């Protein structure tokens, strides 16, 4: 398998929390908890005409998420990373 086989593909580099939750098959609340725990690469979009606004809109940056997932996968010990292949007879 190629590294690109594991990447989430979407025509935008960043998506809103609801769309990201849909892409990874998690509820929106789970993604929001991941954001609060700083487990996702987030871009906060703010209205430049309201610099003192309490909060902006949060979007998840997909290329960085894909890079980190790929790195985590390939940094696992080979016997763990490739264990699933045994179930397929490979």
DSSP file (Angstrom, degrees, kcal/mol; ACC not computed):
  #  RESIDUE AA STRUCTURE BP1 BP2  ACC     N-H-->O    O-->H-N    N-H-->O    O-->H-N    TCO  KAPPA ALPHA  PHI   PSI    X-CA   Y-CA   Z-CA
    1    1 A X              0   0    0      0, 0.0     2,-0.2     0, 0.0     5,-0.0   0.000 360.0 360.0 360.0 146.5    0.0    0.0    0.0
    2    2 A X    >   -     0   0    0      1,-0.1     3,-1.4     0, 0.0     4,-0.3  -0.569 360.0-118.3 -87.6 154.4    1.1    3.5   -0.7
    3    3 A X  G >  S+     0   0    0      1,-0.3     3,-1.5    -2,-0.2     4,-0.2   0.842 114.5  62.6 -60.1 -33.0    1.2    6.2    2.0
    4    4 A X  G >  S+     0   0    0      1,-0.3     3,-1.1     2,-0.2    -1,-0.3   0.694  86.8  73.4 -68.4 -17.4   -1.4    8.2    0.0
    5    5 A X  G <  S+     0   0    0     -3,-1.4    -1,-0.3     1,-0.2    -2,-0.2   0.737  97.0  49.6 -66.5 -21.1   -3.9    5.3    0.5
    6    6 A X  G <  S+     0   0    0     -3,-1.5    -1,-0.2    -4,-0.3     2,-0.2   0.471  89.2 107.2 -95.6  -3.3   -4.3    6.4    4.1
    7    7 A X  S <  S-     0   0    0     -3,-1.1     2,-0.5    -4,-0.2    56,-0.1  -0.539  70.9-124.7 -84.2 139.6   -4.9   10.1    3.4
    8    8 A X        -     0   0    0     -2,-0.2     2,-0.5    54,-0.2    58,-0.1  -0.694  31.1-151.4 -74.5 128.4   -8.2   11.8    3.8
    9    9 A X        +     0   0    0     -2,-0.5     2,-0.3    14,-0.1    -1,-0.0  -0.898  29.3 148.8-109.2 132.6   -9.0   13.4    0.5
   10   10 A X        -     0   0    0     -2,-0.5    -2,-0.0     2,-0.1     5,-0.0  -0.968  52.9-117.3-156.3 148.0  -11.1   16.5    0.2
   11   11 A X  S    S+     0   0    0     -2,-0.3     2,-0.3     2,-0.0     3,-0.0   0.593  98.0  60.5 -69.4  -7.6  -11.0   19.4   -2.3
   12   12 A X  S    S-     0   0    0      1,-0.1    -2,-0.1     0, 0.0     3,-0.1  -0.855  75.1-138.8-115.3 153.8  -10.2   21.9    0.5
   13   13 A X  S    S+     0   0    0     -2,-0.3    49,-2.5     1,-0.2    50,-0.6   0.731  91.6  33.5 -80.6 -22.5   -7.2   21.9    2.9
   14   14 A X  E     -A   61   0A   0     47,-0.3     2,-0.3    48,-0.1    47,-0.2  -0.989  68.1-173.3-135.4 144.1   -9.4   22.8    5.9
   15   15 A X  E     -A   60   0A   0     45,-1.9    45,-2.9    -2,-0.4    -5,-0.0  -0.938  31.3 -97.0-134.5 157.1  -12.9   21.9    6.8
   16   16 A X  E  >  -A   59   0A   0     -2,-0.3     4,-2.4    43,-0.2     3,-0.3  -0.250  44.6-101.7 -67.0 159.5  -15.4   22.9    9.5
   17   17 A X  H  > S+     0   0    0     41,-0.9     4,-2.5     1,-0.2     5,-0.2   0.869 120.7  53.0 -52.8 -44.3  -15.7   20.6   12.6
   18   18 A X  H  > S+     0   0    0      1,-0.2     4,-2.0     2,-0.2    -1,-0.2   0.909 110.6  46.6 -62.2 -42.0  -19.0   19.0   11.3
   19   19 A X  H  > S+     0   0    0     -3,-0.3     4,-2.5     2,-0.2    -1,-0.2   0.905 111.8  50.6 -68.3 -40.7  -17.4   18.0    8.0
   20   20 A X  H  X S+     0   0    0     -4,-2.4     4,-2.1     2,-0.2    -2,-0.2   0.916 108.8  52.2 -62.9 -42.0  -14.3   16.7    9.6
   21   21 A X  H  X>S+     0   0    0     -4,-2.5     5,-2.4    -5,-0.2     4,-0.9   0.913 110.7  48.4 -58.9 -42.7  -16.4   14.6   12.0
   22   22 A X  H  <5S+     0   0    0     -4,-2.0     3,-0.5     1,-0.2    -2,-0.2   0.911 109.2  53.4 -63.0 -42.6  -18.2   13.2    8.9
   23   23 A X  H  <5S+     0   0    0     -4,-2.5    -2,-0.2     1,-0.2    -1,-0.2   0.851 117.1  36.0 -63.8 -35.9  -15.0   12.4    7.1
   24   24 A X  H  <5S-     0   0    0     -4,-2.1    -1,-0.2    -5,-0.1    -2,-0.2   0.446 111.1-116.4 -99.7   0.7  -13.5   10.4   10.0
   25   25 A X  T  <5S+     0   0    0     -4,-0.9     2,-0.3    -3,-0.5    -3,-0.2   0.845  71.4 125.2  72.7  34.8  -16.8    8.8   11.1
   26   26 A X      < -     0   0    0     -5,-2.4    -1,-0.3    -6,-0.2    -2,-0.1  -0.858  65.8 -99.2-120.1 157.0  -17.0   10.4   14.5
   27   27 A X    >>  -     0   0    0     -2,-0.3     4,-1.7     1,-0.1     3,-0.6  -0.420  33.9-115.3 -70.8 153.9  -19.7   12.5   16.2
   28   28 A X  H 3> S+     0   0    0      1,-0.2     4,-2.5     2,-0.2     5,-0.2   0.871 116.1  59.2 -56.1 -38.7  -19.2   16.3   16.2
   29   29 A X  H 3> S+     0   0    0      1,-0.2     4,-2.0     2,-0.2    -1,-0.2   0.866 103.1  51.9 -61.5 -36.4  -18.9   16.2   20.0
   30   30 A X  H <> S+     0   0    0     -3,-0.6     4,-2.1     2,-0.2    -1,-0.2   0.907 110.4  47.8 -66.4 -41.4  -15.9   13.8   19.8
   31   31 A X  H  X S+     0   0    0     -4,-1.7     4,-2.2     2,-0.2    -2,-0.2   0.901 110.0  52.5 -66.5 -40.3  -14.1   16.1   17.4
   32   32 A X  H  X S+     0   0    0     -4,-2.5     4,-2.3     1,-0.2    -1,-0.2   0.889 109.3  49.7 -62.4 -38.4  -14.9   19.2   19.6
   33   33 A X  H  X S+     0   0    0     -4,-2.0     4,-2.0     2,-0.2    -1,-0.2   0.889 109.0  52.3 -66.2 -38.7  -13.3   17.3   22.5
   34   34 A X  H  <>S+     0   0    0     -4,-2.1     5,-3.1     2,-0.2     6,-0.5   0.882 109.9  49.3 -63.4 -37.8  -10.3   16.5   20.4
   35   35 A X  H ><5S+     0   0    0     -4,-2.2     3,-1.7     3,-0.2    -2,-0.2   0.928 109.4  50.8 -66.6 -45.1   -9.9   20.2   19.6
   36   36 A X  H 3<5S+     0   0    0     -4,-2.3    -2,-0.2     1,-0.3    -1,-0.2   0.861 110.9  49.4 -60.0 -35.5  -10.2   21.2   23.2
   37   37 A X  T 3<5S-     0   0    0     -4,-2.0    -1,-0.3    -5,-0.1    -2,-0.2   0.368 115.8-119.2 -84.9   5.1   -7.5   18.6   24.1
   38   38 A X  T < 5S+     0   0    0     -3,-1.7    -3,-0.2    -5,-0.1    -2,-0.1   0.868  73.7 132.4  59.0  41.2   -5.3   20.1   21.3
   39   39 A X      < +     0   0    0     -5,-3.1     2,-0.3    -6,-0.1    -4,-0.2   0.394  58.8  58.5 -99.3   0.2   -5.3   16.8   19.5
   40   40 A X  S    S-     0   0    0     -6,-0.5     2,-0.8    -5,-0.2    -2,-0.0  -0.966  87.5-111.7-131.5 147.2   -6.1   18.3   16.1
   41   41 A X        -     0   0    0     -2,-0.3    20,-2.9    20,-0.2     2,-0.4  -0.680  48.0-174.6 -77.5 111.4   -4.5   20.9   13.9
   42   42 A X  E     -B   60   0A   0     -2,-0.8     2,-0.5    18,-0.2    18,-0.2  -0.863  23.9-159.7-117.2 141.9   -7.0   23.7   14.0
   43   43 A X  E     -B   59   0A   0     16,-3.3    16,-2.8    -2,-0.4     2,-0.7  -0.976  15.9-148.2-112.6 128.6   -7.2   27.1   12.2
   44   44 A X  E     -B   58   0A   0     -2,-0.5     2,-0.5    14,-0.2    14,-0.2  -0.883   9.0-155.3-102.1 118.7   -9.4   29.6   13.9
   45   45 A X  E     -B   57   0A   0     12,-3.5    12,-2.8    -2,-0.7     2,-0.3  -0.793  16.1-176.7 -93.5 129.2  -11.1   32.0   11.5
   46   46 A X        -     0   0    0     -2,-0.5     2,-0.6    10,-0.2    10,-0.1  -0.927  34.5-107.4-126.5 150.5  -12.1   35.4   12.9
   47   47 A X    >   -     0   0    0     -2,-0.3     3,-2.1     3,-0.2     6,-0.2  -0.657  26.1-148.5 -72.7 116.3  -13.9   38.3   11.5
   48   48 A X  T 3  S+     0   0    0     -2,-0.6     3,-0.4     1,-0.3    -1,-0.2   0.716  96.3  60.7 -64.4 -18.4  -11.2   41.0   11.0
   49   49 A X  T 3  S+     0   0    0      1,-0.2    -1,-0.3     2,-0.1     2,-0.2   0.566 106.4  48.4 -83.0  -6.7  -13.7   43.7   11.7
   50   50 A X    X   +     0   0    0     -3,-2.1     3,-1.8     1,-0.1    -1,-0.2  -0.586  63.6 163.2-129.1  69.9  -14.3   42.3   15.2
   51   51 A X  T 3  S+     0   0    0     -3,-0.4    -1,-0.1     1,-0.3    -2,-0.1   0.724  75.9  53.2 -64.6 -20.9  -10.8   41.7   16.7
   52   52 A X  T 3  S+     0   0    0     -3,-0.1    -1,-0.3     3,-0.0    -3,-0.0   0.255  76.5 136.6 -97.7  12.9  -12.2   41.4   20.3
   53   53 A X    <   -     0   0    0     -3,-1.8     3,-0.1    -6,-0.2    -3,-0.0  -0.310  60.0-127.6 -60.0 143.6  -14.7   38.7   19.4
   54   54 A X  S    S-     0   0    0      1,-0.2     2,-0.3     2,-0.0    -1,-0.1   0.890  82.1  -0.5 -62.8 -42.8  -14.7   35.9   22.0
   55   55 A X        -     0   0    0    -10,-0.0    -1,-0.2     3,-0.0     2,-0.1  -0.995  61.4-149.6-150.3 152.1  -14.3   33.1   19.6
   56   56 A X        -     0   0    0     -2,-0.3     2,-0.4   -10,-0.1   -10,-0.2  -0.380  42.3 -75.4-106.4-170.2  -13.9   32.4   15.9
   57   57 A X  E     - B   0  45A   0    -12,-2.8   -12,-3.5    -2,-0.1     2,-0.5  -0.771  46.1-138.0 -90.6 132.1  -14.9   29.6   13.7
   58   58 A X  E     - B   0  44A   0     -2,-0.4   -41,-0.9   -14,-0.2     2,-0.4  -0.783  21.5-178.5 -97.5 131.7  -12.7   26.5   14.0
   59   59 A X  E     -AB  16  43A   0    -16,-2.8   -16,-3.3    -2,-0.5     2,-0.5  -0.970  24.5-127.5-125.5 143.0  -11.5   24.6   11.0
   60   60 A X  E     -AB  15  42A   0    -45,-2.9   -45,-1.9    -2,-0.4     2,-0.9  -0.779  18.7-133.1 -92.7 130.8   -9.4   21.4   10.9
   61   61 A X  E  >  -A   14   0A   0    -20,-2.9     4,-1.6    -2,-0.5     3,-0.3  -0.733  19.4-165.8 -86.5 103.1   -6.3   21.6    8.7
   62   62 A X  H  > S+     0   0    0    -49,-2.5     4,-2.9    -2,-0.9     5,-0.2   0.867  78.5  57.8 -64.2 -44.1   -6.4   18.2    6.8
   63   63 A X  H  > S+     0   0    0    -50,-0.6     4,-2.2     1,-0.2    -1,-0.2   0.898 110.4  44.9 -57.7 -39.0   -2.9   18.1    5.3
   64   64 A X  H  > S+     0   0    0     -3,-0.3     4,-2.3     2,-0.2    -1,-0.2   0.883 112.2  52.0 -71.1 -37.3   -1.3   18.4    8.7
   65   65 A X  H  X S+     0   0    0     -4,-1.6     4,-2.4     2,-0.2    -2,-0.2   0.939 111.5  47.3 -60.8 -46.7   -3.7   15.8   10.1
   66   66 A X  H  X S+     0   0    0     -4,-2.9     4,-2.5     1,-0.2    -2,-0.2   0.902 110.9  51.6 -61.8 -41.8   -2.8   13.4    7.3
   67   67 A X  H  X S+     0   0    0     -4,-2.2     4,-2.5    -5,-0.2    -1,-0.2   0.924 111.9  46.3 -61.8 -44.5    0.9   14.0    7.8
   68   68 A X  H  X S+     0   0    0     -4,-2.3     4,-2.7     2,-0.2    -2,-0.2   0.892 112.6  49.3 -67.4 -39.9    0.7   13.2   11.5
   69   69 A X  H  X S+     0   0    0     -4,-2.4     4,-2.4     2,-0.2    -1,-0.2   0.927 112.6  48.2 -63.9 -44.3   -1.4   10.1   11.0
   70   70 A X  H  X S+     0   0    0     -4,-2.5     4,-2.6     2,-0.2    -2,-0.2   0.924 113.0  48.0 -61.6 -45.2    1.0    8.8    8.4
   71   71 A X  H  X S+     0   0    0     -4,-2.5     4,-1.5     1,-0.2    -2,-0.2   0.919 111.9  49.3 -62.9 -44.2    4.0    9.5   10.7
   72   72 A X  H  < S+     0   0    0     -4,-2.7     4,-0.4     1,-0.2    -1,-0.2   0.904 112.7  48.6 -61.5 -41.3    2.3    7.8   13.6
   73   73 A X  H >< S+     0   0    0     -4,-2.4     3,-1.1     1,-0.2    -2,-0.2   0.945 114.4  42.9 -64.8 -49.1    1.5    4.8   11.4
   74   74 A X  H 3< S+     0   0    0     -4,-2.6    -1,-0.2     1,-0.2    -2,-0.2   0.661 107.6  60.7 -76.7 -15.0    5.0    4.4   10.0
   75   75 A X  T 3< S+     0   0    0     -4,-1.5    -1,-0.2    -5,-0.2    -2,-0.2   0.495  82.9 101.9 -88.3  -3.6    6.8    5.0   13.3
   76   76 A X  S <  S-     0   0    0     -3,-1.1    -3,-0.0    -4,-0.4     2,-0.0  -0.437  92.3 -87.0 -72.1 153.7    5.1    2.0   14.9
   77   77 A X    >>  -     0   0    0      1,-0.1     4,-3.0    -2,-0.1     3,-1.1  -0.362  39.1-119.0 -58.7 142.6    7.2   -1.2   15.3
   78   78 A X  H 3> S+     0   0    0      1,-0.3     4,-2.7     2,-0.2     5,-0.2   0.861 112.5  57.3 -54.8 -40.5    7.0   -3.2   12.0
   79   79 A X  H 34 S+     0   0    0      1,-0.2    -1,-0.3     2,-0.2     4,-0.2   0.825 114.4  38.7 -65.2 -29.5    5.4   -6.2   13.9
   80   80 A X  H X4 S+     0   0    0     -3,-1.1     3,-0.8     2,-0.2     4,-0.4   0.896 116.1  50.8 -80.8 -44.7    2.6   -4.0   15.1
   81   81 A X  H 3< S+     0   0    0     -4,-3.0     3,-0.3     1,-0.2    -2,-0.2   0.879 120.0  34.4 -61.9 -39.5    2.2   -2.0   11.9
   82   82 A X  T >X S+     0   0    0     -4,-2.7     3,-1.4    -5,-0.2     4,-0.6   0.331  85.9 103.0-101.3   7.7    2.0   -5.1    9.7
   83   83 A X  H X> S+     0   0    0     -3,-0.8     3,-1.3     1,-0.3     4,-0.7   0.850  74.7  62.4 -59.3 -35.1    0.1   -7.4   12.0
   84   84 A X  H 3> S+     0   0    0     -4,-0.4     4,-0.6    -3,-0.3     3,-0.5   0.768  91.8  66.8 -63.6 -24.3   -3.1   -6.9   10.2
   85   85 A X  H X4>S+     0   0    0     -3,-1.4     5,-2.5     1,-0.2     3,-0.7   0.811  90.3  63.8 -66.9 -28.6   -1.5   -8.4    7.0
   86   86 A X  H X<5S+     0   0    0     -3,-1.3     3,-1.2    -4,-0.6    -1,-0.2   0.866  96.7  57.0 -62.2 -35.4   -1.3  -11.8    8.8
   87   87 A X  H 3<5S+     0   0    0     -4,-0.7    -1,-0.2    -3,-0.5    -2,-0.2   0.754 107.5  48.6 -66.6 -23.2   -5.1  -11.9    8.9
   88   88 A X  T <<5S-     0   0    0     -3,-0.7    -1,-0.3    -4,-0.6    -2,-0.2   0.426 118.3-112.1 -95.9   0.2   -5.2  -11.5    5.2
   89   89 A X  T < 5       0   0    0     -3,-1.2    -3,-0.2    -4,-0.3    -2,-0.1   0.720 360.0 360.0  78.3  20.9   -2.6  -14.3    4.7
   90   90 A X      <       0   0    0     -5,-2.5    -4,-0.2    -6,-0.1    -5,-0.1   0.421 360.0 360.0-102.1 360.0    0.1  -11.9    3.4
